[in-house]
């Protein structure tokens, strides 16, 4: 047991492990946080730096600790408690499993484990974690005091027409029968999803969109309200009206229009904001269009344990916060496939050589942005062609056989996405971050590549 404890200590504190020199209220908060996450263990008698200081291991002390945890948590947690002797000093191990129905409170406060610390949950997070633990979604609950008469027949018929044309649902019957089958009505009562998809009245959820010259100078501004399908179309029309357009002469009768952003990628970002926002939050969706950047903010962080680093890969497994809303946009083919939106966005942006795609959790929400250095004016970009020629000359004449396969893949990532981070490159190439940074360092020393600007806001340049 002593060796096992030392191996645990060597791993350091994490989302499932905490060190405490002594027992106190912070231990109970950590136990609560573990129960609301995926379980974990607290080592009593170990300092924050991993030094074993020891603690009391008497039976009465252990029983008192167990009782204190049970009495101060709701629902009550009964942890597993073991002891171990390490170098003649006693260490107590308090273990707790993930609680099946969350959240668990500690003295009327709620915590969740995030990385190696305890995060106190907001009211919105408390509601979300409870719904998620029941494997339900907010939009599936019936709308209090609403009836089918509160739904718009025109909107429902338009939806069902698109569903049948999309071919993803074969059920027959009138609109009420179909909506019952799909879950938008429950015993004739509209769900939250039905009201914000097909309601006669505008939903209370707004989308605030604007065209900015600077962060404080607004050229055009609109507050969009309505049922969700209308909100998406209105917002998309506003976005397109503010895009720049280049015309390419191809030798054909008609000129080819090239928007400064890939329109399918913008629509996907808009759909993500509308479909995956947290509808228990009063905050608006916010879209800001600048000269060379567009940002999309929606209330609600990534859902179901998803992380930004996982989202950067092409193998991420998504969870859906609003199952019925997502299902509606899937049935109408606005969403092509679950869990593939960001993959398609990256594919679209790859055709825009100087465009960057960034996203992060921001406050209580999620912020995605697309930006570029030079506007795309041709389907085969002159910039891409020149950079490709420079790289080819560099590889052929100076580096030659010494350029590894991984380095070639790293260069390819930089060509397609100049603002790409080393962490994101690692995910695309399929090697560790350390190996990626080593290869980048070697190419910088050989003057193949150069970083312009900061690690966060800069970009890669292929040297000529």
C-alpha positions as CSV (number, residue, x, y, z in Angstrom):
1,X,0.0,0.0,0.0
2,X,2.9,2.4,0.8
3,X,4.4,2.0,-2.6
4,X,0.9,2.6,-4.2
5,X,0.6,5.8,-2.2
6,X,4.0,7.0,-3.4
7,X,3.1,6.3,-7.0
8,X,-0.1,8.3,-6.6
9,X,1.8,11.2,-5.0
10,X,4.3,11.1,-7.9
11,X,1.4,11.7,-10.4
12,X,0.6,15.0,-8.6
13,X,-2.8,16.6,-8.0
14,X,-5.4,16.3,-10.8
15,X,-9.1,16.1,-11.5
16,X,-9.3,12.9,-9.5
17,X,-6.6,13.4,-6.8
18,X,-6.0,16.0,-4.0
19,X,-3.4,16.3,-1.3
20,X,-4.3,17.6,2.2
21,X,-2.1,18.0,5.2
22,X,-5.1,17.6,7.5
23,X,-8.8,17.1,7.6
24,X,-11.1,20.1,7.4
25,X,-14.0,21.7,5.5
26,X,-11.9,22.0,2.3
27,X,-11.6,18.2,2.3
28,X,-15.4,17.9,2.4
29,X,-15.7,20.4,-0.5
30,X,-13.2,18.3,-2.5
31,X,-15.2,15.1,-1.8
32,X,-18.3,16.9,-3.0
33,X,-16.5,18.1,-6.1
34,X,-15.3,14.6,-6.9
35,X,-18.8,13.2,-6.5
36,X,-20.1,15.8,-9.0
37,X,-17.3,15.0,-11.5
38,X,-16.1,11.4,-12.0
39,X,-15.0,10.4,-8.5
40,X,-11.6,10.7,-6.9
41,X,-9.4,10.4,-3.8
42,X,-8.1,12.7,-1.1
43,X,-4.8,11.8,0.6
44,X,-4.8,13.2,4.1
45,X,-1.3,13.6,5.6
46,X,0.3,14.8,2.3
47,X,1.2,18.5,1.8
48,X,0.4,20.4,-1.3
49,X,3.9,19.9,-2.6
50,X,3.6,16.1,-2.2
51,X,5.7,15.9,1.0
52,X,4.4,13.3,3.4
53,X,3.7,14.9,6.7
54,X,1.4,12.2,8.3
55,X,-1.8,12.5,10.2
56,X,-3.8,10.7,12.9
57,X,-5.0,7.3,12.0
58,X,-7.0,6.4,15.0
59,X,-10.3,4.6,14.5
60,X,-12.3,7.2,16.3
61,X,-10.8,10.0,14.1
62,X,-11.6,8.1,10.9
63,X,-15.2,7.4,12.0
64,X,-15.6,11.1,13.0
65,X,-14.4,12.2,9.6
66,X,-16.8,9.8,7.8
67,X,-19.7,11.0,9.9
68,X,-18.8,14.7,9.3
69,X,-18.7,14.1,5.5
70,X,-22.1,12.2,5.7
71,X,-23.7,15.0,7.8
72,X,-22.5,17.9,5.6
73,X,-23.3,16.5,2.2
74,X,-26.7,16.3,0.5
75,X,-27.5,13.7,-0.7
76,X,-25.3,12.1,2.0
77,X,-21.9,10.7,0.8
78,X,-20.5,7.7,2.5
79,X,-16.9,7.5,1.4
80,X,-14.4,4.6,1.5
81,X,-11.6,5.3,4.0
82,X,-8.3,3.4,4.1
83,X,-5.0,4.0,5.8
84,X,-1.4,3.4,4.8
85,X,2.0,3.7,6.5
86,X,4.6,5.5,4.3
87,X,8.1,5.9,5.8
88,X,6.7,5.5,9.3
89,X,4.0,8.1,8.8
90,X,0.2,7.6,8.5
91,X,-1.6,8.6,5.3
92,X,-5.4,8.4,5.1
93,X,-7.0,7.8,1.7
94,X,-10.6,9.0,1.4
95,X,-12.2,7.8,-1.9
96,X,-15.6,8.6,-3.4
97,X,-17.3,7.5,-6.6
98,X,-19.1,9.7,-9.1
99,X,-22.6,10.2,-7.6
100,X,-25.3,8.8,-9.9
101,X,-27.8,11.7,-9.5
102,X,-26.1,15.1,-9.3
103,X,-25.3,17.6,-8.1
104,X,-24.3,16.9,-4.5
105,X,-24.1,19.8,-2.1
106,X,-21.6,20.5,0.7
107,X,-23.2,22.7,3.3
108,X,-25.6,24.1,0.8
109,X,-22.9,24.9,-1.7
110,X,-22.1,23.0,-4.9
111,X,-18.7,22.2,-6.3
112,X,-17.3,20.4,-9.3
113,X,-13.7,19.3,-9.9
114,X,-12.0,21.1,-12.8
115,X,-8.3,20.1,-13.4
116,X,-6.7,20.2,-9.9
117,X,-9.1,22.6,-8.2
118,X,-12.6,22.9,-7.0
119,X,-15.0,25.1,-9.0
120,X,-18.1,26.4,-7.3
121,X,-21.1,25.9,-9.5
122,X,-23.4,28.7,-10.6
123,X,-27.1,28.4,-10.6
124,X,-27.1,27.7,-14.3
125,X,-24.4,25.0,-13.9
126,X,-26.4,23.4,-11.0
127,X,-29.4,23.1,-13.3
128,X,-27.4,21.8,-16.2
129,X,-25.6,19.1,-14.2
130,X,-28.8,17.9,-12.7
131,X,-30.5,17.6,-16.1
132,X,-27.5,15.9,-17.6
133,X,-27.2,13.4,-14.8
134,X,-30.8,12.4,-15.5
135,X,-29.9,12.0,-19.2
136,X,-32.6,14.6,-20.0
137,X,-32.3,17.9,-21.8
138,X,-33.9,21.2,-20.9
139,X,-35.7,21.4,-24.2
140,X,-37.6,18.1,-23.6
141,X,-39.5,19.4,-20.6
142,X,-43.1,20.5,-21.1
143,X,-43.7,24.3,-21.2
144,X,-45.8,25.2,-18.2
145,X,-49.3,26.5,-19.0
146,X,-48.8,26.1,-22.8
147,X,-51.1,24.2,-25.1
148,X,-50.9,23.1,-28.7
149,X,-52.9,26.3,-29.6
150,X,-49.8,28.3,-28.7
151,X,-48.0,26.7,-31.7
152,X,-48.1,28.2,-35.2
153,X,-49.8,25.9,-37.7
154,X,-47.8,27.6,-40.5
155,X,-44.4,27.0,-38.9
156,X,-45.2,23.4,-38.0
157,X,-46.4,22.6,-41.5
158,X,-43.3,24.3,-43.0
159,X,-41.1,22.2,-40.6
160,X,-42.9,18.9,-41.4
161,X,-42.7,19.6,-45.2
162,X,-38.9,20.1,-44.9
163,X,-38.6,17.0,-42.7
164,X,-40.4,14.8,-45.3
165,X,-38.3,16.3,-48.1
166,X,-35.2,15.6,-46.1
167,X,-36.0,11.9,-45.9
168,X,-34.7,11.4,-42.4
169,X,-38.1,10.7,-40.8
170,X,-40.7,8.4,-42.4
171,X,-43.6,8.6,-39.9
172,X,-47.0,9.5,-41.1
173,X,-50.1,11.2,-39.6
174,X,-51.2,14.7,-39.0
175,X,-48.9,17.3,-37.4
176,X,-50.0,16.5,-33.9
177,X,-49.3,12.8,-34.3
178,X,-45.9,13.5,-35.9
179,X,-44.8,16.0,-33.2
180,X,-45.8,13.5,-30.5
181,X,-43.7,10.9,-32.1
182,X,-40.8,13.3,-32.4
183,X,-41.1,14.4,-28.7
184,X,-42.1,18.0,-29.4
185,X,-45.5,17.4,-27.8
186,X,-46.0,15.4,-24.6
187,X,-49.6,14.3,-24.1
188,X,-50.6,17.3,-26.2
189,X,-48.5,19.8,-24.2
190,X,-45.7,21.6,-26.1
191,X,-42.1,21.2,-24.8
192,X,-39.7,24.0,-24.5
193,X,-38.2,23.0,-27.8
194,X,-41.6,23.2,-29.6
195,X,-42.3,26.7,-28.2
196,X,-39.0,28.2,-29.4
197,X,-39.2,26.3,-32.7
198,X,-42.8,26.7,-33.7
199,X,-44.4,29.1,-31.2
200,X,-46.9,31.8,-32.4
201,X,-45.1,34.4,-30.4
202,X,-41.4,35.3,-30.6
203,X,-39.3,33.4,-28.1
204,X,-37.6,35.5,-25.3
205,X,-34.1,34.5,-26.6
206,X,-32.4,37.1,-28.6
207,X,-29.5,37.2,-31.1
208,X,-27.6,40.4,-31.1
209,X,-25.6,41.0,-34.3
210,X,-23.6,44.0,-35.5
211,X,-21.1,45.3,-38.0
212,X,-18.2,47.0,-36.2
213,X,-15.5,49.3,-37.6
214,X,-13.6,49.1,-34.3
215,X,-14.6,47.3,-31.0
216,X,-16.4,50.5,-30.0
217,X,-17.6,51.9,-33.3
218,X,-20.8,50.2,-34.6
219,X,-21.8,50.7,-38.3
220,X,-24.9,48.5,-38.2
221,X,-26.7,46.8,-35.4
222,X,-29.7,44.5,-35.0
223,X,-31.5,42.5,-32.3
224,X,-33.1,39.4,-33.8
225,X,-36.0,37.7,-32.1
226,X,-38.2,34.9,-33.3
227,X,-38.5,31.2,-33.5
228,X,-35.2,29.5,-34.1
229,X,-35.5,28.7,-37.8
230,X,-36.4,32.3,-38.6
231,X,-33.6,33.6,-36.3
232,X,-31.0,31.5,-38.3
233,X,-32.2,32.8,-41.6
234,X,-32.4,36.4,-40.5
235,X,-29.0,36.3,-38.9
236,X,-27.5,34.6,-42.0
237,X,-28.9,37.3,-44.3
238,X,-27.4,40.0,-42.1
239,X,-24.0,38.3,-42.2
240,X,-24.0,37.9,-45.9
241,X,-25.0,41.5,-46.5
242,X,-21.8,42.6,-44.7
243,X,-19.4,40.3,-46.5
244,X,-16.9,41.5,-49.0
245,X,-17.0,39.9,-52.5
246,X,-14.3,39.5,-55.0
247,X,-15.0,38.6,-58.7
248,X,-12.8,36.1,-60.5
249,X,-12.7,36.2,-64.3
250,X,-12.6,32.5,-65.3
251,X,-13.2,32.7,-69.1
252,X,-16.8,31.6,-68.6
253,X,-19.8,33.7,-69.3
254,X,-20.4,34.6,-65.7
255,X,-17.8,35.9,-63.2
256,X,-17.2,33.8,-60.1
257,X,-18.1,35.4,-56.8
258,X,-15.7,34.7,-53.9
259,X,-16.8,35.9,-50.5
260,X,-14.1,36.8,-48.0
261,X,-15.2,34.0,-45.8
262,X,-16.5,30.5,-46.6
263,X,-20.3,31.0,-46.3
264,X,-20.9,27.3,-45.3
265,X,-18.5,27.7,-42.4
266,X,-20.2,30.8,-41.2
267,X,-23.6,29.1,-41.3
268,X,-22.2,26.2,-39.4
269,X,-20.9,28.5,-36.7
270,X,-24.2,30.3,-36.5
271,X,-26.1,27.0,-36.2
272,X,-23.7,25.9,-33.4
273,X,-24.4,29.0,-31.5
274,X,-28.2,28.7,-31.8
275,X,-28.5,24.9,-31.3
276,X,-25.9,24.5,-28.5
277,X,-26.4,27.6,-26.5
278,X,-27.6,27.3,-22.9
279,X,-31.3,28.3,-22.9
280,X,-31.4,28.5,-19.2
281,X,-29.1,31.6,-19.4
282,X,-30.6,35.1,-20.0
283,X,-27.5,36.1,-22.0
284,X,-27.9,36.8,-25.7
285,X,-26.0,35.2,-28.6
286,X,-23.6,37.8,-29.8
287,X,-22.1,38.0,-33.3
288,X,-19.7,40.8,-34.2
289,X,-18.5,41.4,-37.8
290,X,-15.2,43.4,-38.1
291,X,-13.2,44.3,-41.2
292,X,-11.2,41.1,-41.1
293,X,-12.8,39.0,-38.4
294,X,-16.1,37.6,-37.2
295,X,-16.8,36.4,-33.7
296,X,-19.6,34.2,-32.5
297,X,-20.4,34.0,-28.7
298,X,-23.1,31.9,-27.2
299,X,-24.0,31.4,-23.5
300,X,-23.0,27.9,-22.2
301,X,-19.6,26.3,-22.1
302,X,-18.8,23.1,-23.9
303,X,-21.2,20.3,-22.8
304,X,-20.8,16.8,-21.5
305,X,-17.1,17.0,-20.5
306,X,-16.0,18.1,-23.9
307,X,-12.7,20.1,-23.9
308,X,-11.3,22.6,-26.4
309,X,-8.3,20.3,-27.1
310,X,-10.7,17.4,-27.9
311,X,-12.6,19.7,-30.2
312,X,-9.4,20.5,-32.1
313,X,-9.2,16.9,-33.3
314,X,-11.2,15.2,-36.0
315,X,-12.2,12.3,-33.7
316,X,-14.0,14.2,-31.0
317,X,-17.2,12.7,-29.5
318,X,-19.8,15.4,-28.9
319,X,-22.7,15.6,-26.4
320,X,-25.9,17.5,-27.1
321,X,-27.2,20.0,-24.6
322,X,-30.5,20.6,-26.4
323,X,-31.4,17.2,-28.0
324,X,-34.8,18.1,-29.5
325,X,-33.5,21.4,-31.0
326,X,-30.6,19.6,-32.5
327,X,-32.9,16.9,-33.8
328,X,-35.1,19.5,-35.5
329,X,-32.2,21.0,-37.4
330,X,-30.9,17.5,-38.2
331,X,-34.2,16.4,-39.6
332,X,-34.4,19.5,-41.9
333,X,-30.8,18.8,-43.0
334,X,-29.5,22.1,-41.7
335,X,-27.2,19.9,-39.6
336,X,-25.7,17.2,-41.8
337,X,-24.3,14.9,-39.1
338,X,-24.0,15.0,-35.3
339,X,-20.5,15.8,-34.0
340,X,-19.0,16.8,-37.3
341,X,-19.7,20.6,-37.5
342,X,-16.2,21.7,-36.5
343,X,-14.6,19.2,-38.9
344,X,-16.6,20.7,-41.8
345,X,-15.7,24.2,-40.7
346,X,-12.0,23.4,-40.7
347,X,-12.3,21.8,-44.2
348,X,-14.0,24.9,-45.5
349,X,-11.4,27.3,-44.0
350,X,-8.6,25.2,-45.4
351,X,-9.3,26.7,-48.9
352,X,-8.6,30.2,-47.4
353,X,-4.8,30.3,-47.0
354,X,-4.5,33.2,-44.5
355,X,-7.6,32.4,-42.5
356,X,-7.5,31.5,-38.8
357,X,-10.1,29.6,-36.8
358,X,-10.0,30.0,-33.0
359,X,-12.3,29.1,-30.2
360,X,-12.3,29.0,-26.4
361,X,-14.5,28.9,-23.4
362,X,-15.0,32.5,-22.4
363,X,-16.7,33.4,-19.1
364,X,-19.9,31.3,-18.9
365,X,-20.0,30.9,-22.6
366,X,-18.2,29.8,-25.8
367,X,-16.4,32.1,-28.2
368,X,-15.5,31.2,-31.8
369,X,-13.8,33.5,-34.3
370,X,-12.6,33.4,-37.9
371,X,-10.2,36.0,-39.2
372,X,-7.8,36.6,-42.1
373,X,-4.8,38.6,-43.1
374,X,-5.4,38.9,-46.8
375,X,-8.8,38.6,-48.6
376,X,-9.1,35.6,-50.9
377,X,-9.6,36.9,-54.4
378,X,-9.2,33.7,-56.5
379,X,-10.2,30.1,-56.2
380,X,-6.5,29.1,-56.5
381,X,-4.9,31.6,-54.2
382,X,-1.8,33.4,-55.5
383,X,-0.6,33.5,-51.9
384,X,-0.9,29.7,-51.6
385,X,0.9,29.2,-54.8
386,X,3.8,31.5,-53.9
387,X,4.2,30.0,-50.4
388,X,4.1,26.5,-51.9
389,X,6.8,27.4,-54.4
390,X,9.0,28.9,-51.6
391,X,8.6,25.8,-49.5
392,X,9.3,23.5,-52.4
393,X,12.5,25.4,-53.2
394,X,13.5,25.4,-49.5
395,X,12.9,21.7,-49.1
396,X,14.5,20.7,-52.4
397,X,17.6,22.8,-52.2
398,X,18.5,23.3,-48.5
399,X,16.8,20.7,-46.4
400,X,16.4,17.8,-48.9
401,X,16.4,14.4,-47.4
402,X,16.8,15.8,-43.9
403,X,13.2,16.9,-43.7
404,X,11.2,14.2,-41.9
405,X,7.7,13.1,-42.7
406,X,6.4,14.7,-39.5
407,X,8.1,18.0,-40.4
408,X,6.4,17.9,-43.8
409,X,3.0,17.4,-42.2
410,X,3.7,20.3,-39.8
411,X,4.6,22.6,-42.7
412,X,1.4,21.5,-44.4
413,X,-0.6,22.5,-41.4
414,X,1.1,25.9,-41.3
415,X,0.4,26.4,-45.0
416,X,-3.3,25.7,-44.6
417,X,-3.7,27.6,-41.3
418,X,-1.0,30.2,-40.6
419,X,-2.4,31.0,-37.1
420,X,-2.4,27.4,-36.0
421,X,-1.1,26.6,-32.5
422,X,1.5,23.9,-31.7
423,X,-1.0,22.1,-29.6
424,X,-3.5,22.0,-32.6
425,X,-0.7,20.8,-35.0
426,X,0.1,18.0,-32.6
427,X,-3.5,16.8,-32.7
428,X,-3.6,16.9,-36.6
429,X,-0.2,15.2,-37.1
430,X,-0.8,12.7,-34.4
431,X,2.3,13.2,-32.3
432,X,2.9,14.6,-28.8
433,X,3.1,18.3,-28.1
434,X,6.7,17.9,-27.0
435,X,7.7,16.2,-30.3
436,X,5.8,18.9,-32.3
437,X,7.7,21.7,-30.5
438,X,11.0,19.9,-31.0
439,X,10.3,19.7,-34.8
440,X,9.2,23.3,-34.9
441,X,12.4,24.4,-33.1
442,X,14.6,22.4,-35.6
443,X,12.9,24.1,-38.6
444,X,13.2,27.5,-37.0
445,X,16.9,26.9,-36.4
446,X,17.2,25.9,-40.1
447,X,15.4,29.1,-41.0
448,X,12.6,27.2,-42.8
449,X,9.9,28.8,-40.7
450,X,9.5,31.9,-38.6
451,X,6.9,33.0,-36.0
452,X,5.5,36.4,-36.5
453,X,3.8,38.0,-33.4
454,X,2.9,36.4,-30.1
455,X,2.1,32.7,-29.5
456,X,-1.6,33.5,-29.1
457,X,-2.2,36.2,-31.7
458,X,0.7,35.6,-34.2
459,X,1.1,33.5,-37.3
460,X,3.7,31.2,-39.0
461,X,5.6,32.4,-42.0
462,X,7.4,30.1,-44.5
463,X,10.7,31.8,-45.2
464,X,11.9,32.4,-48.8
